[in-house]
Amino acid sequence: MIIAFFLFAHSWLAYLDSSLSYIGLTTKDIVFRNDYTMCDPYRFSIVDYLLNNPLESIDFVISVQDVFWNSSEQEMFRHLVDLYDLRVEEKKDGFKKALQESHKLIAQAFNETPQGLGKIFEELTLFSPELTSSIEEDKENEKRGDSLVMFLKENGKKVDYSRLFTACSRLLVANQYHEAWFKKVKKRTQQINGVQGAILYYEQCDFGEIVVGDTGKNVYKKDFAVIIDLGGDDVYQFDVQRGKIHLLIDISGDDLYEGNNYSIACGNFGVSILIDEKGDDTYSAKNYSIGCGIFGVGILIDREGNDRYFGDTFTEGAGGFGIGIIKDEAGNDVYEGALRAQGFASTYGVGILGDRDGNDMYLILEKYTDEIRYLDHYLSLSQGFTAGFRPDLSAGIGIILEQSGNDYYLGDIFAQGSSYWYGIGAIVDDKGNDNYVAYQYVQGAGTHIAIGVLVDKQGNDNYVAKGVSQGCGHDLSLGLLYDIKGDDSYVAYDLSQGAGNANGVGILIDESGNDTYSVKKTHNTQGYGDSRREYGSIGVLLDIKGEDFFRSGTDKTLWKKGECGIGIDWE
């Protein structure tokens, strides 16, 4: 655990401790073990720490937010690498030297990596739409899935992640020096293969080709290692990006980025960085794209403009055995995905979608049917979500970091600060009047030894879900929804609003505002802890200040549900 954070003397913590005393507990009773199963080699140490100290989860996700927005990109990346208990070797090289070093380090990082590792990961993470035709076929598919997971487990560490992450750090350094480098080179307007439009500089290097486009409109159709475009409404057409390093810097213009699978800032057994400085841009690709790291690092930074992001699976800030990041700094943006998107992490992955400013929309399409639970609902696995491969491989760390604006989040099954199997899924939204709409395992939901957190600091917010939501912990997990300020509305059907189930801990804390808590089923919501298994569950609905309405009780009163469930309104 490298990102420093501490459990400060929060006012909510004292109120929570006092609330728990009414059911014979203290905050020290909110703890999980981290040895329910054998620890696989891909579990993050911070996950083990927070299972032992689950109430520090709020401070942890806020500390990630602080580092993400208040540090340079190099410092931010270094802190994320700290989560792996690894270090990057920082070095200030010139532009060309940094590119050469990055290329060399990536080659060294994959010296011992077996062939087929990426294809196996793809088979495990892409959704198969066909229903199995028989029980025998289902069993065969399960056996194959188990064998693929075991191959990942045995070979996923045959990557030198220290060298890989250091290569990314070098590429971020190259970005800092590109202007000084370009001032010194000889410029000549020319036409080259793979570009429609005027090019001011071209060079073939051992790590790939460098091109610099002029200020007019250019269309790029080739897998260049480095593209620097000085302006114009440009078009970038990517097929699969096969090179091991990619650095794309676009200075201005309303640009269109089009890609297939494994494209647009996709670090696929390599490093890919895309920086767009200005303009209303569109990013459109398929699977494994748009700020995605798979056995690699993919970073997309958009400084300014009203932007549109369209992807399908494993996209928009998604990481598995690597790091995937989107950092959008300004504008009213739309993010659209279908599965494992928008701050998603798989095993040994960190996936972050950060948006600093603007009224943004986070949309997960209804595309992949949730065959296990509902034929009329769809898997999302998105929006601050992480999932591992139970029981063999732990999950990762998937987070949305939203700073300001009136935002809209739409998901279905598993979304919006949720997690599954030894991982951390979270949303931190700083301010704005936000709407969170989803169905199940959402809005601060932890499932199967995991931690799911939703923190909304300020605004008049609306939370709408069906169940296992709004601060619900299921099966030795923590689900926590923490809203600090605003007149908020919470709507759910069952097993929500501070509900613990199957030895889980579910907590909903609202610090201030005139709030409304609506539910259909009162027996397992609004401060409910069930008594399954030997030692039950804990559920707490804690409202500290404001004139509030509850279905289960009244303002300035408390109520109990079972041995370890309590709802309480303090002021």
SULWO-V478409 format. One record per residue. N is the residue number from 1. PSI is psi as a letter, one per 40 degrees, with the letter a starting at -180 (999 if undefined). BURIAL is # if it has 9 or more other ideal C-beta (glycine too) atoms within 8 Angstrom, else .. Layout:
[[N | PSI | BURIAL] [N | PSI | BURIAL]]
This chain:
[[1 | h | .] [2 | d | .] [3 | h | #] [4 | h | .] [5 | i | .] [6 | i | .] [7 | g | .] [8 | i | .] [9 | g | .] [10 | i | .] [11 | d | .] [12 | d | #] [13 | d | #] [14 | d | #] [15 | d | #] [16 | d | #] [17 | d | #] [18 | d | .] [19 | d | #] [20 | d | #] [21 | d | #] [22 | e | #] [23 | f | #] [24 | f | .] [25 | i | #] [26 | i | .] [27 | d | #] [28 | e | .] [29 | e | .] [30 | g | #] [31 | i | .] [32 | i | #] [33 | i | .] [34 | e | #] [35 | f | .] [36 | d | .] [37 | i | .] [38 | h | .] [39 | h | #] [40 | i | #] [41 | e | .] [42 | e | #] [43 | h | #] [44 | h | #] [45 | d | .] [46 | d | #] [47 | d | #] [48 | d | #] [49 | d | #] [50 | d | #] [51 | d | #] [52 | d | #] [53 | g | #] [54 | d | #] [55 | e | #] [56 | e | #] [57 | d | #] [58 | d | #] [59 | d | #] [60 | d | #] [61 | d | #] [62 | d | #] [63 | d | #] [64 | d | #] [65 | d | #] [66 | d | .] [67 | d | #] [68 | d | #] [69 | e | #] [70 | e | .] [71 | i | #] [72 | i | .] [73 | d | #] [74 | d | #] [75 | d | #] [76 | d | #] [77 | d | #] [78 | d | #] [79 | d | #] [80 | d | #] [81 | d | #] [82 | d | #] [83 | d | #] [84 | e | #] [85 | f | .] [86 | i | #] [87 | i | .] [88 | i | #] [89 | h | .] [90 | h | .] [91 | h | .] [92 | g | .] [93 | i | #] [94 | i | .] [95 | d | #] [96 | d | .] [97 | d | .] [98 | d | #] [99 | d | #] [100 | d | #] [101 | d | #] [102 | d | #] [103 | d | #] [104 | d | .] [105 | d | #] [106 | d | #] [107 | d | #] [108 | d | #] [109 | d | #] [110 | f | #] [111 | d | .] [112 | e | .] [113 | h | #] [114 | i | .] [115 | i | .] [116 | e | .] [117 | d | #] [118 | d | #] [119 | d | .] [120 | d | #] [121 | d | #] [122 | d | #] [123 | d | .] [124 | d | #] [125 | e | #] [126 | i | .] [127 | h | .] [128 | h | .] [129 | e | .] [130 | h | .] [131 | i | .] [132 | i | .] [133 | e | .] [134 | i | .] [135 | d | .] [136 | d | .] [137 | d | #] [138 | d | #] [139 | d | .] [140 | d | .] [141 | d | #] [142 | d | .] [143 | d | .] [144 | d | .] [145 | d | #] [146 | d | #] [147 | d | .] [148 | d | #] [149 | d | #] [150 | d | #] [151 | d | #] [152 | d | #] [153 | d | #] [154 | d | .] [155 | e | #] [156 | d | #] [157 | e | .] [158 | f | .] [159 | h | #] [160 | g | #] [161 | d | #] [162 | d | #] [163 | d | #] [164 | d | #] [165 | d | #] [166 | d | #] [167 | d | #] [168 | d | #] [169 | d | #] [170 | d | #] [171 | d | #] [172 | d | #] [173 | d | #] [174 | d | #] [175 | d | #] [176 | d | .] [177 | e | #] [178 | d | #] [179 | d | .] [180 | d | #] [181 | d | #] [182 | d | #] [183 | d | .] [184 | d | .] [185 | i | .] [186 | h | .] [187 | i | .] [188 | h | .] [189 | h | .] [190 | i | .] [191 | h | .] [192 | i | .] [193 | h | .] [194 | e | .] [195 | h | #] [196 | h | .] [197 | i | #] [198 | h | #] [199 | h | #] [200 | e | #] [201 | i | #] [202 | h | #] [203 | h | .] [204 | h | .] [205 | i | #] [206 | d | .] [207 | e | #] [208 | a | #] [209 | i | #] [210 | h | #] [211 | i | #] [212 | h | #] [213 | i | #] [214 | a | #] [215 | e | .] [216 | a | #] [217 | h | #] [218 | i | #] [219 | h | #] [220 | h | #] [221 | e | .] [222 | i | .] [223 | g | .] [224 | i | #] [225 | d | #] [226 | h | #] [227 | h | #] [228 | h | #] [229 | h | #] [230 | e | #] [231 | i | #] [232 | i | #] [233 | g | #] [234 | i | #] [235 | h | #] [236 | h | #] [237 | h | #] [238 | h | #] [239 | a | .] [240 | h | .] [241 | h | #] [242 | d | .] [243 | i | #] [244 | e | #] [245 | i | #] [246 | h | #] [247 | h | #] [248 | h | #] [249 | h | #] [250 | h | #] [251 | d | #] [252 | i | #] [253 | i | #] [254 | g | .] [255 | i | #] [256 | h | #] [257 | h | #] [258 | h | #] [259 | i | #] [260 | a | #] [261 | i | #] [262 | f | #] [263 | i | #] [264 | g | #] [265 | f | #] [266 | h | #] [267 | g | #] [268 | g | #] [269 | f | #] [270 | a | #] [271 | h | #] [272 | h | #] [273 | h | #] [274 | h | #] [275 | h | #] [276 | h | #] [277 | d | #] [278 | i | #] [279 | i | #] [280 | h | .] [281 | i | #] [282 | h | #] [283 | h | #] [284 | h | #] [285 | a | #] [286 | b | #] [287 | i | #] [288 | g | #] [289 | i | #] [290 | g | #] [291 | g | #] [292 | h | #] [293 | h | #] [294 | h | #] [295 | f | #] [296 | a | #] [297 | h | #] [298 | h | #] [299 | h | #] [300 | h | #] [301 | h | #] [302 | h | #] [303 | d | #] [304 | i | #] [305 | i | #] [306 | h | .] [307 | i | #] [308 | h | #] [309 | h | #] [310 | h | #] [311 | a | #] [312 | c | #] [313 | h | #] [314 | g | #] [315 | i | #] [316 | g | #] [317 | g | #] [318 | h | #] [319 | h | #] [320 | h | #] [321 | f | #] [322 | a | #] [323 | h | #] [324 | h | #] [325 | h | #] [326 | h | #] [327 | h | #] [328 | h | #] [329 | e | #] [330 | i | #] [331 | i | #] [332 | h | .] [333 | i | #] [334 | h | #] [335 | h | #] [336 | h | #] [337 | a | #] [338 | d | #] [339 | h | #] [340 | g | #] [341 | i | #] [342 | g | #] [343 | f | #] [344 | i | #] [345 | h | #] [346 | a | #] [347 | h | #] [348 | f | #] [349 | i | #] [350 | h | #] [351 | h | #] [352 | h | #] [353 | h | #] [354 | h | #] [355 | h | #] [356 | d | #] [357 | i | #] [358 | i | #] [359 | h | .] [360 | i | #] [361 | h | #] [362 | h | #] [363 | h | #] [364 | h | #] [365 | i | .] [366 | g | .] [367 | d | .] [368 | h | #] [369 | h | .] [370 | g | #] [371 | d | .] [372 | d | .] [373 | d | .] [374 | h | .] [375 | e | .] [376 | e | .] [377 | i | #] [378 | i | #] [379 | h | #] [380 | d | #] [381 | f | #] [382 | i | #] [383 | g | #] [384 | f | #] [385 | i | #] [386 | i | #] [387 | h | #] [388 | a | #] [389 | g | #] [390 | h | .] [391 | e | .] [392 | d | #] [393 | h | #] [394 | i | #] [395 | a | #] [396 | b | #] [397 | h | #] [398 | h | #] [399 | i | #] [400 | h | #] [401 | h | #] [402 | h | #] [403 | d | #] [404 | i | #] [405 | i | #] [406 | h | .] [407 | i | #] [408 | h | #] [409 | h | #] [410 | h | #] [411 | a | #] [412 | c | #] [413 | h | #] [414 | g | #] [415 | i | #] [416 | g | #] [417 | f | #] [418 | i | #] [419 | i | #] [420 | h | #] [421 | g | #] [422 | f | #] [423 | i | #] [424 | h | #] [425 | h | #] [426 | i | #] [427 | h | #] [428 | h | #] [429 | h | #] [430 | d | #] [431 | i | .] [432 | i | #] [433 | h | .] [434 | i | #] [435 | h | #] [436 | h | #] [437 | h | #] [438 | a | #] [439 | c | #] [440 | i | #] [441 | f | #] [442 | i | #] [443 | g | #] [444 | g | #] [445 | h | #] [446 | h | #] [447 | h | #] [448 | g | #] [449 | g | #] [450 | i | #] [451 | h | #] [452 | h | #] [453 | h | #] [454 | h | #] [455 | h | #] [456 | h | #] [457 | d | #] [458 | i | #] [459 | i | #] [460 | h | .] [461 | i | #] [462 | h | #] [463 | h | #] [464 | h | #] [465 | i | #] [466 | c | #] [467 | i | #] [468 | f | #] [469 | i | #] [470 | f | #] [471 | g | #] [472 | h | #] [473 | h | #] [474 | h | #] [475 | g | #] [476 | f | #] [477 | i | #] [478 | h | #] [479 | h | #] [480 | h | #] [481 | h | #] [482 | h | #] [483 | h | #] [484 | d | #] [485 | h | #] [486 | i | #] [487 | h | .] [488 | i | #] [489 | h | #] [490 | h | #] [491 | h | #] [492 | i | #] [493 | d | #] [494 | i | #] [495 | f | #] [496 | i | #] [497 | g | #] [498 | g | #] [499 | h | #] [500 | h | #] [501 | h | #] [502 | f | #] [503 | f | #] [504 | i | #] [505 | h | #] [506 | h | #] [507 | h | #] [508 | h | #] [509 | h | #] [510 | h | #] [511 | d | #] [512 | i | #] [513 | i | #] [514 | h | .] [515 | i | #] [516 | h | .] [517 | h | #] [518 | h | .] [519 | i | #] [520 | d | .] [521 | h | #] [522 | e | .] [523 | d | .] [524 | f | #] [525 | i | #] [526 | f | #] [527 | g | #] [528 | h | #] [529 | h | #] [530 | i | #] [531 | f | .] [532 | i | .] [533 | a | .] [534 | d | .] [535 | e | .] [536 | a | #] [537 | i | #] [538 | h | #] [539 | h | #] [540 | h | #] [541 | h | #] [542 | h | #] [543 | h | #] [544 | d | #] [545 | i | .] [546 | i | #] [547 | h | .] [548 | i | #] [549 | h | .] [550 | i | #] [551 | d | .] [552 | e | #] [553 | a | #] [554 | i | .] [555 | h | .] [556 | f | .] [557 | i | .] [558 | i | #] [559 | i | #] [560 | i | #] [561 | h | #] [562 | a | #] [563 | d | .] [564 | f | #] [565 | h | #] [566 | h | #] [567 | h | #] [568 | h | #] [569 | h | #] [570 | d | #] [571 | 999 | .]]
